[in-house]
Amino acid sequence: MTRAKAKPAVAPEPAPKSRRLEIAAKAGVSEDRLMADLVADGEATNASTALRFVSADHGELSLTDMVASLRNHGDAINRGDLRAAERMLNAQAVALNAIFAELARRAALNMGTHLSATEAYLRLALKAQSQSRSTVETLAAIRSPPVVFARQANINQGGQQLIQNQATAASNMPLAAMAGKSSALLQTPFNLPSKDRPTSDSSATEPNTPESLP
């Protein structure tokens, strides 16, 4: 009786390089923590997103190499080197301008026959043109940051300080003193008793009753 030969174990196919991420090990740090750090920094997730969108035109690219490229660009920006960002913005402005030209061409083809399509294409074309202009403005701001002159004017500072001092003094004044001061301010000549009211010069010289004639 012959035994059936055991089939050799088939090794599982490796994941495609666009979905496989290789990370360097660090002493005392687990693999899960290293992966979590890449996700928190945004390098792994943005690299995966970029590869999904460019695979149709550029084929399958390595996720590991894409993460390394993003890290190198980030390190350059941290050092103050914005040359890669400037190149990217310039390329985006050119691409947006190309989108504007193509949409404007399609709008011209439909002009006179399909007004709704012409309007739709023109709206999209002008949006692309606006985004291209904004990208160029951003690039110019990076190259030559605007200078802002800030001036601070303290108007009526003394009056404000005086009012504040008065309010502070009033808040620190005893209640009885405040009541006495208020009553003193209210004691105008018209509120005083008749015997305490000041008399004018005319009332002092002229008698209260007319003089009798001889």
C-alpha positions as CSV (number, residue, x, y, z in Angstrom):
1,M,0.0,0.0,0.0
2,T,1.5,3.2,-1.1
3,R,1.0,6.5,0.7
4,A,-0.2,9.5,-1.1
5,K,2.5,12.1,-1.3
6,A,1.8,15.2,0.7
7,K,1.4,18.3,-1.4
8,P,3.9,21.0,-0.6
9,A,2.5,24.0,1.3
10,V,1.7,26.8,-1.0
11,A,3.1,30.1,0.3
12,P,0.5,32.9,0.4
13,E,0.9,35.4,-2.3
14,P,2.4,38.6,-1.0
15,A,0.2,41.7,-0.9
16,P,0.8,44.1,-3.8
17,K,3.5,46.7,-3.2
18,S,0.9,49.4,-3.4
19,R,-0.8,47.9,-0.3
20,R,2.3,46.6,1.5
21,L,4.1,49.0,3.9
22,E,7.5,48.0,5.3
23,I,8.7,50.0,8.3
24,A,12.0,49.9,10.1
25,A,11.9,48.5,13.6
26,K,12.9,50.6,16.6
27,A,14.1,49.3,19.9
28,G,11.4,49.4,22.6
29,V,8.6,50.3,20.1
30,S,6.1,47.8,18.9
31,E,5.1,47.4,15.3
32,D,1.6,48.5,16.0
33,R,2.8,51.7,17.6
34,L,5.1,52.5,14.6
35,M,2.1,52.0,12.3
36,A,-0.1,54.2,14.5
37,D,2.5,57.0,14.4
38,L,2.6,56.9,10.6
39,V,-1.2,57.1,10.5
40,A,-1.3,60.0,13.1
41,D,1.3,61.9,11.1
42,G,-0.8,61.5,8.0
43,E,2.0,60.0,5.9
44,A,0.6,56.5,5.5
45,T,-3.0,57.5,4.8
46,N,-2.1,60.3,2.3
47,A,0.4,58.1,0.6
48,S,-2.2,55.4,0.1
49,T,-4.7,57.9,-1.1
50,A,-2.3,59.3,-3.7
51,L,-1.4,55.8,-5.0
52,R,-5.1,55.0,-5.5
53,F,-5.6,58.1,-7.7
54,V,-2.4,57.8,-9.8
55,S,-2.5,54.0,-10.4
56,A,-4.6,54.4,-13.6
57,D,-1.9,56.5,-15.3
58,H,1.3,55.6,-13.5
59,G,0.7,51.9,-12.7
60,E,1.3,50.3,-9.3
61,L,3.8,52.1,-7.1
62,S,5.3,51.1,-3.8
63,L,3.6,52.3,-0.7
64,T,6.8,52.1,1.3
65,D,8.6,54.3,-1.2
66,M,5.7,56.8,-1.2
67,V,5.8,57.1,2.6
68,A,9.5,57.6,2.5
69,S,9.1,60.4,-0.2
70,L,6.5,62.2,1.9
71,R,8.7,62.0,5.0
72,N,11.6,63.5,3.1
73,H,9.5,66.4,1.8
74,G,8.2,67.0,5.3
75,D,11.7,67.1,6.7
76,A,12.7,69.6,4.0
77,I,9.8,71.8,4.9
78,N,10.7,71.7,8.6
79,R,14.1,72.9,7.6
80,G,12.6,75.8,5.8
81,D,13.2,74.4,2.3
82,L,10.0,75.0,0.3
83,R,11.4,74.3,-3.2
84,A,9.3,71.1,-3.5
85,A,6.2,72.9,-2.4
86,E,6.8,75.6,-4.9
87,R,7.3,73.2,-7.7
88,M,4.1,71.4,-6.7
89,L,2.1,74.7,-6.6
90,N,3.5,75.7,-10.0
91,A,2.5,72.3,-11.5
92,Q,-1.0,72.6,-10.0
93,A,-1.4,76.1,-11.5
94,V,-0.5,74.8,-14.9
95,A,-2.8,71.8,-14.6
96,L,-5.7,74.0,-13.5
97,N,-5.1,76.3,-16.4
98,A,-5.2,73.3,-18.8
99,I,-8.5,72.3,-17.3
100,F,-9.8,75.9,-17.8
101,A,-8.8,75.8,-21.5
102,E,-10.4,72.4,-22.1
103,L,-13.7,73.4,-20.4
104,A,-13.7,76.7,-22.3
105,R,-13.3,74.9,-25.6
106,R,-16.2,72.6,-24.8
107,A,-18.3,75.6,-23.9
108,A,-17.5,77.2,-27.3
109,L,-18.5,74.0,-29.1
110,N,-22.0,74.1,-27.5
111,M,-22.5,77.8,-27.9
112,G,-25.6,78.7,-30.0
113,T,-27.0,75.1,-29.9
114,H,-27.0,74.0,-26.3
115,L,-27.1,77.0,-24.0
116,S,-27.5,74.9,-20.8
117,A,-24.3,72.9,-21.6
118,T,-22.5,76.1,-22.6
119,E,-23.4,77.7,-19.2
120,A,-22.3,74.6,-17.3
121,Y,-19.0,74.3,-19.1
122,L,-18.3,78.1,-18.6
123,R,-19.0,77.9,-14.9
124,L,-16.6,75.0,-14.5
125,A,-14.0,76.8,-16.6
126,L,-14.2,79.9,-14.6
127,K,-13.9,77.9,-11.4
128,A,-10.7,76.3,-12.7
129,Q,-9.4,79.7,-13.7
130,S,-10.1,81.1,-10.3
131,Q,-8.3,78.2,-8.6
132,S,-5.3,78.6,-10.9
133,R,-5.1,82.3,-10.0
134,S,-5.4,81.5,-6.3
135,T,-2.6,78.9,-6.6
136,V,-0.3,81.5,-8.3
137,E,-1.1,84.0,-5.6
138,T,-0.2,81.4,-2.9
139,L,3.1,80.7,-4.7
140,A,3.8,84.4,-4.9
141,A,3.1,84.8,-1.2
142,I,5.5,82.0,-0.3
143,R,8.2,83.6,-2.5
144,S,7.7,87.1,-1.2
145,P,5.7,87.2,2.0
146,P,3.7,90.4,2.5
147,V,5.0,92.9,5.1
148,V,2.4,94.0,7.6
149,F,2.9,97.3,9.5
150,A,0.9,97.3,12.7
151,R,0.4,100.4,14.7
152,Q,-1.2,100.7,18.1
153,A,-2.8,103.9,19.2
154,N,-3.8,104.5,22.8
155,I,-6.6,107.1,22.5
156,N,-7.9,108.8,25.7
157,Q,-5.8,106.5,27.9
158,G,-5.7,109.1,30.7
159,G,-9.5,109.6,30.7
160,Q,-10.0,105.9,30.8
161,Q,-7.5,105.6,33.7
162,L,-9.2,108.4,35.5
163,I,-12.6,106.7,35.2
164,Q,-11.2,103.5,36.3
165,N,-9.6,105.1,39.3
166,Q,-12.8,106.8,40.2
167,A,-14.7,103.5,39.9
168,T,-12.1,101.8,42.1
169,A,-12.2,104.5,44.7
170,A,-16.0,104.3,44.8
171,S,-16.0,100.6,45.1
172,N,-13.5,100.9,48.1
173,M,-15.5,103.6,49.8
174,P,-17.6,102.6,52.8
175,L,-21.3,102.5,52.3
176,A,-22.0,105.2,55.0
177,A,-19.5,107.6,53.3
178,M,-21.0,107.0,49.9
179,A,-24.5,107.7,51.3
180,G,-23.3,110.9,53.0
181,K,-21.5,112.0,49.8
182,S,-24.6,111.4,47.8
183,S,-26.8,113.3,50.2
184,A,-24.4,116.2,50.1
185,L,-24.5,116.4,46.4
186,L,-28.3,116.4,46.5
187,Q,-28.4,119.4,48.9
188,T,-28.9,122.0,46.2
189,P,-30.1,125.5,47.2
190,F,-33.6,124.7,46.1
191,N,-33.7,121.6,48.3
192,L,-32.5,123.3,51.5
193,P,-35.0,124.5,54.0
194,S,-36.3,128.1,53.6
195,K,-34.3,129.4,56.5
196,D,-31.1,128.0,55.1
197,R,-31.5,129.2,51.6
198,P,-29.2,132.0,50.5
199,T,-30.8,135.3,49.8
200,S,-30.0,137.5,46.8
201,D,-28.9,141.1,47.1
202,S,-32.2,142.4,45.8
203,S,-34.1,140.6,48.5
204,A,-31.8,142.0,51.2
205,T,-32.2,145.7,50.1
206,E,-35.8,145.8,49.2
207,P,-38.4,145.4,51.9
208,N,-40.9,142.8,51.8
209,T,-43.8,145.3,52.1
210,P,-44.1,148.6,50.1
211,E,-43.4,151.8,52.0
212,S,-46.4,153.9,53.0
213,L,-46.5,157.3,51.4
214,P,-46.7,160.4,53.7
